[in-house]
Amino acid sequence: MTYLRKNIETMAGYVPGEQPPPGSKVIKLNTNENPYPPSPAAIEILRSFDAELLRRYPDPVSSRVRTAVSRVFSVPEDWVLVGNGSDEILSMLVRACCEAGRPLAYAMPTYVLYRTLAELQDAPFAEASYDEEYNLPVEELIRTDGALTIVCTPNSPSGTTVPLDQLESLASNLTGILAVDEAYVDFADGDALSLVQRYRNVIVLRTLSKGYSLAGLRLGFGIGSPDLIDGLMKIKDSYNVNALSCLVGAAAIEDQAHKNANVSRVRASREKLSEALINMGFRVWPSQSNFLLTRPPKGDAELLYRSLKQEGILVRYFNQPHLDDKLRISVGTDEENAILVRALARLIS
C-alpha cells in the first residue's frame, strides 16, 4: 500500500553532491562552494544577532534583502522576490506555470533539479540537447514554447554561457516565461539582467551560495516585472526566509567589494587549474563559473572519481548520458588545486 501520489512513488528524486561530516579532512571540490569566507559584515551580523528576533515570525517579504538588491542592482524593490535559495524560486515557477499540457522546457545536460521539479508537479517536461560545445538549441526551445523555459547560464555542469542575443531571441518568441538561472553569474563576464527591463516574461535568478560564500545560508532572489513577482508571491510560503538569513544576506549583498575580491581570486585560480589540466591531456570546456567540466585523457572519469575519493579528494561524477566520461571539478584554493593536479597526474600515469 502507498499513501503517496503515483508520480512521487515512481520518480528517482534529486541526489545532491556528497556532503562529508563537519571536520572531515577532505578536499571538497564537488559542490561548487566558494573556497573563501563570506563578508566580514555578514559574519558580524551573526555575532551580534538579537535573539529576540527568533521569537517572532520574520518579515514575510524579506524587505532588507529586497532593499539591498534594489540598491546594488538598480532595480525597484517590487521587482525582487526573495527565496530560501534560488531553488525555492525555481520551485515556485514550476508550481505556478506547469501542469498537464503546459510543459517545462530546458536543454540537457544541465541542472537536473529542473526535471525533478517537473516530476514533483506531475507536469510534462521537454528536454532539448546541447551539442558537444554546449551551444544552446534556441530554435528547438522556441518550437517547444513551454509554459516555463529555464536556461542556466553559466550552465551547470559545463560552465559555458549563452550569448545575450540568444536569450533575447527566446524572450521575444516564447509565449511562456523565460527563467534565466544565473547561479554562477558572479564568475562570468556578463549577465542577462537587462532583459527584465524589456520583457515582462523574463525573470533572472541569483543565489548567495556561490559568489557570496553563503551556501549554508540558503538565500536567493529573482528579479522580474512586478506583475510576475506579484503572481509568484501567491505561491511562496508565508515566511519563507528566516530572520537570520535575511539580515546576513542583506549585509553580504551590500558588501560587493568583498564578494568581487573573492570572485577575482577564484577566476584566477580557475585559469591556472584549466591550464594544468589541459597540459595533462584533459579536455576542458571554457568556463565562466567556479568549476570546470573536463574529460580525462582516457575518458575513465568514474575510475578517477573513485580513486580521488579514496585519497580524500571529492569531485563530481555524473553517471548519465553525455557526462559519464567527464568530471566536474569545483575551483578550490591554489593549494587545494595543486594537490588535486598532483593526484591526477599520478593516477593517469
N, C-alpha and C positions, 0 to 999 in steps of 0.2 A: 504494500500500500504506500502511496505517496501523497503528501499534502501540498506539494509544490506544483506550479504550472508546468506543463509538459516541456516547454522550451527551456525552463530552468533545469529540469532533470537531465535534458539531453546535451546542453551546452557544456563546453570544456571549462570556461571561466578564464579570466586573465591571470597569468602567472608572473608576478613581479620578479625582478632580479634578486639574487641571493643577498640576504642581509645577515652577516655574521653577528654573533653576540657582541655587545659593547665590550671594549677592551681586548678583543681578539687581535692577535699580531698578524694581520694580513695587509697586503697592499690591495686596496679596493678600487678597481678600475672597471667596474661592471655596471654601475647605475648612473653614471654621468653627474655625480655630485661635484661641486666645486671644491678643489683641494685646499682653499684658503678660507680663513674665518670671515664671518659676516661683519657688518659695520659696527664699530665701537659704539655708535649711537644706539643701535639696536640692542647690543649687549647691555648697555646701561639701563635701558627700559626694563630688562629682565631683573637687574639688580635692585631697582627702585620701585618695582611694581607694587601698587597698592592692593593688598589682599582683599580690601572691601569690595573691589570690583568683581571678585569671584562670587560674591553673594548675590549679585544682581544679574539679570539677563543682559547680554551685550547689545550694543547698537544694532538693530536689525538690518541696516543698510551699510554698515561699516564706514561711516562718514569720514573718519580720519584717513582711511585708505583712499577713499574717493577724492578727498581734498588733495592728498599727496600726489595721486595720479594726475589730477587736473593741473596742478602746478608744474609738474615735471614734463608732462607730455602735451600741455597746451590744449586740453580738451575740456568742455564743460563737465561739471560733476555729474549731471544727469545722463551723460554718455557712458558712465562707468558702472559696471556690475562686478562686485567682489565675490569670490568664491573660496571654498575650502580646498584650495589648489585649483589650477585651471581644469583639472579632471572633472571637478564638480560642475563647472560651466559647460564642459562638453556633454556631461550627462543631462543637464538642463536642456541643452539644444536638441538632443536626440528625443527626449521626452516631449518637448514642445512641438517638434516638427514631424517626426516619423511615426508611421502606422502602416497598416495594410494598404498597399498600393502607393505609398509615399516613401520611397527608399532613401537610405543613406548612401552617399556615393563618395569614393575616395580611390586613390591609386595605391597599389601594393608593389613592393614591400613598404610598410610604414608602421606607425604606432598601432599595435594590434588591439589596443583598448577600443578603437573605433568599432571594430567588428563586435567586440564583446558588448558594447553599449547597445548596438542594434539588436543583438540576440536577447539581451535583457528586456528590451522593449517589445520583443517578438515582431520586429519590423524587418522588411527586406533590406538587403544591402547589395550594392553593385560595386564590384572591385575591378577597376581598370588596372593596367600593368605599366609600370615604369620600364623603360628599356635598360640596357646594360649600363648606360651612362647616367641613368636616373633623370632623364628628360620627362617632364610631366605630360601625360596623354590628354592634352587640353580638349581636343575635339571630341574624344570619346566621352569625357566628363560632361561636355556641353550636350551631347546627344542623350546621355542618360538623364540629365536635368533632374537630379534628385531633389527631394524636399529640403535636404540638407547636404551640402557638399563640403567636405573637410580637406584642406590642403595643409600639410605640415611642412613649414619652411623656416629654417633649415630642417630638412627631413630627418627623421629617425627611422632606420638606423644608418642612412647613407651620409648625413651631414651636408648634403647638397641643397642648394637654394633654387627657388622658382623665380624667374625674372618678373619684375613688376608688370610688364605689359601682358604677360600671360595670365596673371591673376586678374588684371583689369578685363581681359577678354572673357574670362569666366564670369566675373561680376556683371558684365553688361549683357551676357547671353543667357544666364541662368534665370529661371523664374522663382527658384527657391533661394534659401540662404547660403551664402558662402562664408564659412568659418575658416579663417587663416590662423592656424595654430603656430604661434611664434615662441614656443617654449625656449628655444635656443637662440633667439634673435640677438641677445646681448653680445654674442660672439661673432656676429655676422657684419657685413659691410653695409647693409641696408635693411629696410623693413617695408611693410605694406600699410602703415598707419594712415597714409594719405588717402587710401581708398575709402575709408569710412566717411570721409567728408563728402565724397562724390556719389556713393552708392548706399542706399538705405538698406540693402540686403546683405551688407558685409559687416562681420564682427571679427575683430582681431583679438586673439587670446594671448595673454602673457602669464608668466609664473615667476615667483621669487625663489624657486627651487634651484635654479642653475646659476645665473649671473650674480644673484644676491646671496648665495651660500646659505639658503634657508629651506632646504629640502625637508627638514624635520618640522618646520612650522606649519606647512600645508596652507599656502596662501597664493591665490592667483587672481587675475582680473580680466575682464573683457571690455573692449571699447567698441561701441556701435551707436547707431542712431537712437534717440530717446524712445521712439515707439517700439523698437526691437528690445531695448533694455527693459522697458515697462512690461512687455509681454513675458520676458524671462523672469522678472520679479515675481510673477504669479506662480512660478514653478519652484523657486528656491525654498528651502526650509526657512521657518520663521526667523531663527537666529543661527544662521549657517556658519558664521565666523566668530570664534570666541574672542573675548575681550583682550587677552594677552596677544594673540596673533595680530589683531587689529593694530595695537599700539606698536608692537615690534616691527610689523610690516611697514607701517607708515614711516617710521624712523629710517628704515633701510632704504625705502624708495627715495626719500629726501636726500640721502647721502650718496648722490651719484658719483662723487669723486672717489669714494672708497670702492664702489662697485666697478667703476671704469678702470681703476688701477689693477684690481684683481683680474678683470677681463683681459687687460693687456698682457699680464703675466701668463695667463692660460693660452692666449693666442700665440705668444712667442714660443711657449713650450710645445704647442701643437705642431708648429712648423718644424721644430727640431726633431720631434718624435716621428713625424711623417718622413722626414729625410732619412732618419736612421732605418726605418722600416723598408723604405724603397731601396736603400743601399744593400739590404739583406735579401732582396729579391721579392719582397711583398708587393702586391698591387694595392695601392692606397687611393681611394676616391677623394677628390678635392673637398675638403671640409670647411664649413663656415660655422661649425658648432664647437662644443668642448669635448668631442670624441672623434675617432677615426674608424671608418669601415675599411677593413683590409682583408685581402685574400693571401694566405700563406703560399710560398713558392710551390708546394706540392698539393695545395688545396686541402690539407689534412687539419682542418680547423677544429674539429671536435677533439682529436687527439691532443692538439696543442692546448686547447682549453682545459682538458682534464690534467694534463701534465703540469701546466702552470698552477692549477688549483692545488695540486699536491705540494707545490713549493710555496704556497701561501700567497699566490697572486691571482686575484679574481678578475676575469674579463668576461664579456658576454658572448655566448654562443646561442644561435637560434636554429633549432632543428626544424626548418621549414623550407619550402621551395625558394630558390634563388638566394638563400642565405646560408645553406648548410655547409658551404665551403668557405665561409667568411667568419671573421671575428669583429666585434665592435669593442673598441678599446677607449675607455674614458681617459682624458688627459689628466695626469696627476702632477705632482711637483716634479721638478727636473730630477731630483734624487730618485723618486719612485719610478719615473720613466726610464732612467738609466738602469735600474735593477731589472725592469721588465725586458729591456733590449738585451741585456747580457743573458738573461734566462732564455729568451727566444733564440739568440744566436747559438747557444749551446744545444738547445733542443733540435733545431733544424739541421745542425751539423752531424 
